Amino acid sequence: MAGPLRQLSDHGVSIWLDHLSRERLTGDGLATAIRDQEVVGVTTNPSIFHQAIAGGTTAYDDDLRDLALRGVTAEEAVRTLTTADVRAAADLLRPVYQRTDGHDGRISLEVDPRFAHDTEATLAEARHLWWTVDRPNLLIKIPATPAGLPAISAAIAEGISVNVTLIFSIDRYRAVADAYLTGLEAALDDGRDLSTIESVASFFVSRMDTEVDPRLEKIGSARALELRGEAGLANARLAFRAHEEIVRSPRWQALRAAGANVQRMLWTSTSTKNPAYPDTLYVGGLVTPGTVNTLPPQTLGAVADHGDVPTETVRGNYEHAARVLAGLAELGIDYDEVVQLLEDQGVRAFEEAWASLLESVEASLDRLPRASKTR
């Protein structure tokens, strides 16, 4: 009998690992995950790289020594280290990429989070990372902020595959889908092969419950307490309903006929933050074909060990999901305020992780010998 990870894959959910480090690359961690745990992609973010590089490891010491001798800045060093890891992961995933005709076997690398509110800088960074990594199975992560949306369209128009991140609301997801279609239309007008362009829309799940549950507990009524742990799944399911509406539209159908790939929904923030909830809640609750679920290592292990994987848990739950969000509104919880707060927190958290990583690398470079410069 197939294990839970295989069942999840058989149900049409692509499993991507939400983690990357030098140890995972130089050991057999990523290779084993690909071979034995149904992993067909990898995602990274500034927090993951901060943990990997500044977390007390010695795996980067030789590279840091060389970078110090070259007299590079901390920013150049960080980009050198992160793009090297992403390039190595892309090469490990290349057989999956080829086997799946480019839909999976993908590795994501995020633009500098300090550019989240700067369209032109985000696009410039996307171009630079795309050129630097130079792998066809790369996805450039661009945040779904108002400034990020036109950068997404422009990157897609130039043939850069994009993972749109930090999506918390259904309306923002619709705007992301529109940005993708706009980019595809521009690429088509420019004569590009649309079949070479891929995109995923990363919709954050568990953080919704992390923010909403304390508000429900403060209200304290029986109805409020019943809704704990429901908002994250309901929000994601209704976003998928919006996705289905978009792919039925004449606009998308025309692009599909021209060879375009659908922008898949990717469930992220899928680790359970509340220990009272099942540790596989946001995996088993979001099973539907044609989606991606990106799992941190502990959640991947939990699913492998004791995951319950139904065949479908999204499409049949739209009415219940709508009742959940309606119930929150009736209790006075402002959906728009919650999702905007989550976006602001997400951008700030990645900015802080990136700043901490730069500080740590700069301190490491300062402790190492520098080359003497002679004329």
FENLIN-V372924 format. One line per field, one symbol per residue. phi: phi as a letter, one per 40 degrees, with the letter a starting at -180 (. if undefined). psi: psi as a letter, one per 40 degrees, with the letter a starting at -180 (. if undefined). A space follows every 10 residues. Layout:
phi->???
psi->???
This chain:
phi->.ccdcccccc cgbccbccaa accccccbcc cccccbbgcb abbbadcccc cccbcgcbcb cccccccccc gccccccccc cccccccccc cccdccdccb fgcbgbbbbc cdcccdbbcc cccccccccd cccfbcccbc cbcccdccdc ccdcccdcgc cbbcbgcbbc cccccccccc cccccccccc gcccccbbab bcbcbccccd ccdccccccg cdccccccgb cccccccccc ccdccccccd cccccccchc cccccbcbfb cccccccdcb dcbccbcacg bbbcbcdccd cccccacbbc cabbccbccc cccccccccc cgccdccccc cccccccccc cccccccccc cccccccccb ccbbc
psi->hiiddddddd eehhhihgih idddddaedd dddddeeehe iiiiiddddd dddefeiede ddddddddde fiiddddddd dddddddddd ddedddddde fedafihihi iheeedfhdd dddddddddd dddfhefihh hhifiddddd dddddddeeh ihhhifhdid dddddddddd ddddddddde eihdeehiii hhhhcddddd ddddddddde idddddehed dddddddddd ddddddeeid dddddddeei iihihhhife ihdheeiiee deddefhiie ihhhhidddd dddddfhhgi dhecdeeddd dddddddddd eehhdddddd dddddddddd dddddddddd ddddddeiii ihhi.
